[in-house]
């Protein structure tokens, strides 16, 4: 998977909404996460109503899971291993290490 810039990664984040197969490069994953966090912070700073923040979070849940699964596939791991990140703080640290690794065949 070729590297992606911020805008390309943001586009792929939504265009691969239900794509849990394939691979996502490190740049695609981290730029997509940056986009997600930046918009989430912006929603919080602006003080949009909770219903709009909830819609944002629900609307990005599936692409968040799918880009994470594709990133794990790029490191030759099952996409299901992202469940490890739900066990804070140790699981989150392990998942970040996995997401940061270079691709493996």
C-alpha positions in Angstrom: 0.0 0.0 0.0 1.5 3.3 -1.0 2.0 6.1 1.5 -0.7 8.6 1.9 -0.7 12.3 2.7 -3.2 13.8 5.2 -6.0 14.5 2.7 -5.6 11.2 0.9 -5.7 9.3 4.2 -8.8 11.2 5.3 -10.5 10.4 2.0 -9.6 6.7 2.3 -10.9 6.7 5.9 -14.4 7.3 4.5 -14.1 5.7 1.1 -13.1 2.4 2.7 -15.9 2.6 5.2 -16.7 -1.1 5.4 -13.5 -2.5 3.9 -11.9 -4.7 6.6 -9.7 -6.5 4.0 -6.5 -5.4 2.6 -3.8 -3.3 4.1 -3.4 0.3 5.3 0.1 1.9 5.3 1.4 3.5 8.5 0.9 7.0 7.0 -2.7 6.2 6.0 -3.5 4.9 9.5 -1.8 7.7 11.5 -3.1 10.5 9.2 -6.6 9.1 9.5 -6.2 9.0 13.3 -5.0 12.6 13.2 -8.0 13.6 11.2 -10.4 11.8 13.6 -8.8 13.4 16.7 -8.6 16.9 15.1 -12.3 16.9 14.2 -13.3 15.4 17.5 -11.3 18.1 19.3 -12.8 20.8 17.1 -16.3 19.5 17.9 -15.5 19.8 21.6 -13.9 23.2 21.4 -16.7 24.7 19.3 -19.1 23.2 21.8 -21.5 21.6 19.4 -24.6 19.9 20.9 -24.0 16.5 22.3 -26.3 14.9 19.7 -23.9 16.2 16.9 -20.9 14.9 18.7 -22.6 11.5 19.2 -23.5 11.4 15.5 -19.8 12.1 14.6 -18.6 9.3 16.9 -21.2 6.8 15.7 -20.5 7.7 12.1 -16.8 7.2 12.4 -16.8 4.1 14.5 -16.9 1.6 11.6 -14.2 3.4 9.5 -12.1 3.7 12.6 -12.3 -0.1 13.2 -11.8 -0.9 9.5 -8.6 1.2 9.1 -7.3 -0.3 12.3 -8.0 -3.8 11.0 -6.3 -3.0 7.7 -3.2 -1.6 9.5 -2.9 -4.8 11.6 -3.2 -6.8 8.4 -0.2 -4.8 7.1 1.8 -6.1 10.0 0.6 -9.7 9.4 -1.8 -9.7 12.3 -5.5 -10.4 12.5 -7.7 -7.4 12.6 -9.4 -8.9 15.6 -6.3 -8.1 17.7 -7.4 -4.5 17.9 -9.6 -5.7 20.7 -6.4 -5.6 22.8 -6.5 -1.8 22.7 -9.8 -1.8 24.7 -7.9 -2.9 27.8 -6.4 0.4 28.9 -3.6 1.3 29.5 -1.5 -1.8 28.8 -3.6 -2.9 25.8 -3.4 0.5 24.3 0.4 0.6 24.5 0.6 -2.8 22.9 -1.8 -1.8 20.1 0.2 1.5 19.4 3.4 -0.6 19.1 1.7 -2.9 16.6 0.2 0.0 14.6 3.7 1.7 14.5 5.5 -1.4 13.1 6.7 -1.5 9.5 4.8 -3.7 7.1 5.5 -7.4 7.1 4.8 -10.0 4.4 
